[in-house]
């Protein structure tokens, strides 16, 4: 049975066409100089699909291919999401110390950002990560503790 989340980059052309959609002919929104994240297609969408199906390592790989092309707050933001996926991969492998360290790193990157960034509810993600860190610090994970939601 094939995985819903397959990581592939077929060519340099595909890397250049990654779905960090940019407005304006120069690729930047001239009024805000911010990238516009399109979570409906391409590597960002594939990563989100993988994340939602708890295939965290694959989500990490998809998002990393986008992260390599970013700068500034956008790069920091996506790095936090990548660290979150890596942390949850560690949770699945019962490496709770590594998971807590990665979640703390993700929080450090998310803390300066507004409540919503790049189309994602950052404030909710921060709250979920803090709950997870508390659990990990206690050394036990409650079965009912849901993975952080990225929306």
C-alpha positions as CSV (number, residue, x, y, z in Angstrom):
1,X,0.0,0.0,0.0
2,X,1.5,3.3,-1.0
3,X,1.9,6.1,1.5
4,X,-0.3,9.2,1.1
5,X,2.8,11.2,1.7
6,X,5.6,10.6,-0.7
7,X,8.7,12.8,-0.6
8,X,10.1,13.6,-3.9
9,X,11.8,16.4,-5.7
10,X,12.3,15.4,-9.3
11,X,14.4,18.3,-10.5
12,X,15.9,21.6,-9.8
13,X,13.0,23.1,-11.7
14,X,10.6,21.6,-9.1
15,X,12.6,23.1,-6.3
16,X,12.4,26.5,-8.0
17,X,8.6,26.1,-8.5
18,X,7.9,25.4,-4.8
19,X,4.6,26.7,-3.7
20,X,5.7,29.7,-1.7
21,X,3.5,31.8,-3.8
22,X,4.6,35.4,-4.1
23,X,2.6,38.4,-5.2
24,X,3.9,40.9,-7.7
25,X,6.2,40.5,-10.6
26,X,9.3,40.6,-8.4
27,X,8.0,37.8,-6.2
28,X,7.4,40.1,-3.2
29,X,4.4,41.9,-2.0
30,X,5.7,45.5,-2.3
31,X,3.6,46.8,0.6
32,X,4.7,44.4,3.2
33,X,7.7,42.6,1.8
34,X,6.3,39.3,3.2
35,X,6.0,36.0,1.5
36,X,2.5,34.5,1.1
37,X,2.3,30.9,2.1
38,X,-0.1,28.7,0.0
39,X,-1.0,25.6,2.0
40,X,-3.4,24.4,-0.8
41,X,-0.8,23.0,-3.2
42,X,2.8,21.9,-3.6
43,X,5.3,21.1,-0.9
44,X,3.5,23.0,1.8
45,X,0.3,21.2,1.1
46,X,2.0,17.8,1.0
47,X,3.8,18.6,4.3
48,X,0.5,19.6,5.9
49,X,-1.2,16.4,4.6
50,X,1.6,14.3,6.0
51,X,1.5,16.2,9.3
52,X,-2.3,15.7,9.6
53,X,-1.8,12.0,9.0
54,X,1.0,11.9,11.6
55,X,3.7,11.1,9.1
56,X,5.9,13.7,10.8
57,X,9.2,12.8,9.2
58,X,7.7,13.2,5.7
59,X,6.1,16.5,6.7
60,X,9.5,17.7,7.8
61,X,11.1,16.7,4.5
62,X,8.5,18.6,2.4
63,X,8.7,21.7,4.5
64,X,12.4,21.7,4.6
65,X,12.5,21.9,0.8
66,X,10.6,25.2,1.0
67,X,12.5,26.5,4.1
68,X,15.8,26.4,2.1
69,X,14.5,29.2,-0.1
70,X,13.1,31.5,2.6
71,X,14.6,34.4,4.5
72,X,13.7,36.4,7.7
73,X,10.6,35.8,9.7
74,X,9.2,33.4,7.1
75,X,12.3,31.2,7.4
76,X,12.1,31.3,11.2
77,X,8.4,30.5,11.1
78,X,8.8,27.5,8.9
79,X,11.8,26.3,10.8
80,X,9.6,26.2,13.9
81,X,7.1,24.1,12.1
82,X,9.9,21.8,10.9
83,X,11.2,21.5,14.5
84,X,7.7,20.7,15.7
85,X,7.4,17.8,13.1
86,X,10.8,16.5,14.1
87,X,9.8,16.7,17.8
88,X,6.7,14.7,17.1
89,X,8.7,12.1,15.2
90,X,10.8,11.8,18.3
91,X,7.7,11.3,20.4
92,X,6.6,8.5,18.1
93,X,10.0,6.9,18.7
94,X,9.7,7.5,22.5
95,X,12.7,9.8,22.5
96,X,11.1,12.3,24.9
97,X,14.2,14.2,25.8
98,X,14.9,15.0,22.1
99,X,11.2,15.8,21.5
100,X,11.2,18.3,24.4
101,X,14.4,20.0,23.2
102,X,13.0,20.4,19.7
103,X,9.7,21.8,21.0
104,X,11.5,24.3,23.1
105,X,13.5,25.4,20.0
106,X,10.2,25.7,18.1
107,X,8.7,27.8,20.8
108,X,11.7,30.2,20.8
109,X,11.1,30.8,17.1
110,X,7.4,31.1,17.4
111,X,7.3,33.4,20.5
112,X,8.2,36.6,18.6
113,X,5.6,36.0,15.9
114,X,2.0,37.4,16.0
115,X,-1.1,35.2,16.8
116,X,-1.4,34.2,13.2
117,X,1.5,34.0,10.7
118,X,1.7,32.5,7.2
119,X,-1.9,31.4,7.5
120,X,-1.3,29.3,10.6
121,X,-2.8,29.9,14.1
122,X,0.6,30.4,15.8
123,X,-0.9,31.2,19.2
124,X,-2.8,28.0,19.3
125,X,0.3,26.1,18.2
126,X,2.3,27.7,21.0
127,X,-0.3,26.6,23.6
128,X,-0.2,23.1,22.3
129,X,3.6,22.9,22.4
130,X,3.6,24.2,26.0
131,X,1.2,21.5,27.0
132,X,3.4,18.9,25.3
133,X,6.5,20.2,27.0
134,X,4.8,20.0,30.4
135,X,3.9,16.3,29.7
136,X,7.4,15.5,28.4
137,X,9.0,17.1,31.4
138,X,6.9,14.9,33.7
139,X,8.2,11.8,31.8
140,X,4.8,10.5,30.9
141,X,2.5,11.2,28.0
142,X,-1.2,10.9,28.6
143,X,-2.9,8.8,25.9
144,X,-5.6,11.5,25.4
145,X,-3.0,14.3,24.7
146,X,-3.6,15.1,21.1
147,X,-0.7,16.1,18.7
148,X,-0.5,19.9,18.3
149,X,-2.9,21.1,15.5
150,X,-1.5,23.1,12.7
151,X,-4.3,25.1,11.1
